[in-house]
Amino acid sequence: MSPAATTRRPARSKAATRPGRTTRRRVLKVDHHKRWRPASRRGGTCGYTLDDKTCTKRGAHYCEPRADKVVKFFAELLIHPAGALANTRFVLAHWQEHEIIRPLFGEVHWSDQWGRYVRRYTRATIVMARKNGKSALLSGIALYMLCGDGEESAEIYCAAANTRQAGKVFEPAVKMVRKSPILNARLKHIKNIRRLVDEKTSSHYEAIPSDADNELGHSPHCFILDEVLSQPDATLWDAMVTGAGARHQPLMLAITTETKDGTSFGADMIDEADRVMEDPARAPHHFAFVRKMPRTVDDLERLWRLFPARPELPVSTDPWDEANWAWPNPALGTFLAVQALRQDAAEARTDLSKENAFRQFRLNQRVSQVTRWLSMDLWDSRTGEVAPTPDWVRARLKGQRCWGGLDLSSKLDLTALSLVFQDGSVLWRFWLPESVVGQLDEHTNGRISQWVDEGWITATDGDTIDYDRIYDDIEADHKDFRIVDITYDKWSGEPVRQEIVKRTRLTMVESDTTYLRMTPPMAELMRRLKSKDDELRHFANPVARWMADVVEKKSPRDDPDRMRPVKPDRDKTGKRIDGIPAVLFALDGSMRGLPKKSVYESRGMLG
């Protein structure tokens, strides 16, 4: 990639105004008590005590003594097993301590089930580039969960694509035990079955193969899945998660580098962690640490919004600029040498296959052409007023001019109509065969049924969609609003266009989801979302938000500015995005503007 092909934007934060960095950078001050957490006051005073320090907080909170315990376990009992820090005490790096260990183990909430405070996070996903010390960190966590967490008969497991790969997490733990007199005296290593045993608590830590058929009888206190991208599906993960229900405070931890397969289990897990990092309230039990080099300016600006003034943030999308390497490589300058990245970058610049490897493994980028498109913090910033019901805004907009977009799917699936008004207001209608509601409920925790009951989705009787109901609703909208035209996907079928024109005499404009037709409205939607002016308001339509959250875009490798939305595998994922193409079609119409006036309107019949 030539320097001219990279993108750099004006400074939006302190990170973007700093000169190029290599190894030295300002240490971030962290106030753990200000971290987002559920607003819960349930439970009495915490009272957890360590070394004469007692936590006096109550409700969901950060318990400093609990976090101190884990940090001290690393520093006082563990020795680095290999690498530049080999044979030195495992004093956690600042980012390891304050961005992973302290929040992961220090955040607690009251459990009515157990009648005590327990860790809030039962699931963790860590996504960062390779060679940032993840194996040693995971080994330390596994050993703490084995003999430092106070769990009787604890079962700790690590797994990867195969037993050999799992051993890469297990073997550093064995080396740590051997180098620690206290742990070596307490733990027994059974070499032939890759197991560490703590006879004092009847607990064990074991490396297992990635074969869920043989792993359904476990009751894990901690499960570590290394390199999620190598997993064919969620079978093993689900088997372990469901087996942990009897534990007081289990920890299911997945760690990985970005995948190149955007439709894989690994991609879904990484994308979910990315969403949780963006919106922690989405899953309060899920800890997410995601450090990826942005591929586009939109990704870069998203990072600037989420992490204002962070000293290690990328300053551009240039993969060869060393100032951008620290974010996906938090260990850079400590136990990861910048020279190693320089050598890899020099080779990658002249070899496309090596460039892909450099981007994926060193910059933690998804090298697939398909990536997530919309950031939910940006989407939510354009809510406007929150509409309590679907019809709440319609009366206010009655008689207003608008443009329509229709994404009509098969008879067995969801169809969407979007109306974009001149003032930036956006309305949607969604239709779905009643028989499909139950199928989608399985993927949305019953939200589809809820949205049907509340009127956000119209469920038509039978196994196929009722086109007459769609025609009736469009005819009603035509009477309520001044619809300039409706842009529709040409794959919708000519009979549909003919019937709408017959009933309404509306102008129907044919379109499709090619790069040529989608790039301008996609760029326009992003422009409106970012605009400081109130150019778009979606009134928190929950169905549209669900779709915006999962929509992905595809761009040609040689021209990232060209875009088109990608429809997911409906049967396998349960994802739907129909409301987004519909609003893009409507925006396409609004960008064309009003039709030109007839000469007779200005001159009259006689001139």
Sequence and secondary structure as in RCSB ss.txt:
>XXXX:A:sequence
MSPAATTRRPARSKAATRPGRTTRRRVLKVDHHKRWRPASRRGGTCGYTLDDKTCTKRGAHYCEPRADKVVKFFA
ELLIHPAGALANTRFVLAHWQEHEIIRPLFGEVHWSDQWGRYVRRYTRATIVMARKNGKSALLSGIALYMLCGDG
EESAEIYCAAANTRQAGKVFEPAVKMVRKSPILNARLKHIKNIRRLVDEKTSSHYEAIPSDADNELGHSPHCFIL
DEVLSQPDATLWDAMVTGAGARHQPLMLAITTETKDGTSFGADMIDEADRVMEDPARAPHHFAFVRKMPRTVDDL
ERLWRLFPARPELPVSTDPWDEANWAWPNPALGTFLAVQALRQDAAEARTDLSKENAFRQFRLNQRVSQVTRWLS
MDLWDSRTGEVAPTPDWVRARLKGQRCWGGLDLSSKLDLTALSLVFQDGSVLWRFWLPESVVGQLDEHTNGRISQ
WVDEGWITATDGDTIDYDRIYDDIEADHKDFRIVDITYDKWSGEPVRQEIVKRTRLTMVESDTTYLRMTPPMAEL
MRRLKSKDDELRHFANPVARWMADVVEKKSPRDDPDRMRPVKPDRDKTGKRIDGIPAVLFALDGSMRGLPKKSVY
ESRGMLG
>XXXX:A:secstr
  GGGS      SHHHHS   SS        GGGS       SSB   EETTEE   BSSEE HHHHHHHHHHHH
HH B  SSTTTTSB    HHHIIIIIHHHHHEEEEETTTTEEEES SEEEEE  SSSSHHHHHHHHHHHHHHTS 
 TT EEEEE SSHHHHHHHHHHHHHHHHH HHHHHHEEEEGGGTEEEETTTTEEEEEE S GGG TT   SEEEE
E GGG SSSHHHHHHHHHTTTSSS EEEEEE   S TTSHHHHHHHHHHHHHH GGG TTEEEEE    SSHHHH
HHHHHHSTT TT  SSS TT GGGSTTT TTBTTTB HHHHHHHHHHHTT HHHHHHIIIIIS    SSEEE   
HHHHHTT  S  SSTTTTHHHHTT EEEEEEE   TTS EEEEEEETTSBEEEEEEEEHHHHHHHHHHHTTHHHH
HHHHTSSEEESSSS  HHHHHHHHHHHHHHSEEEEEEEEGGG HHHHHHHHHHH   EEEE SSHHHHHHHHHHH
HHHHH SS   B TT HHHHHHHHH EEE  TT TT  EEE   HHHH    THHHHHHHHHHHHHH S    HH
HHH TT 
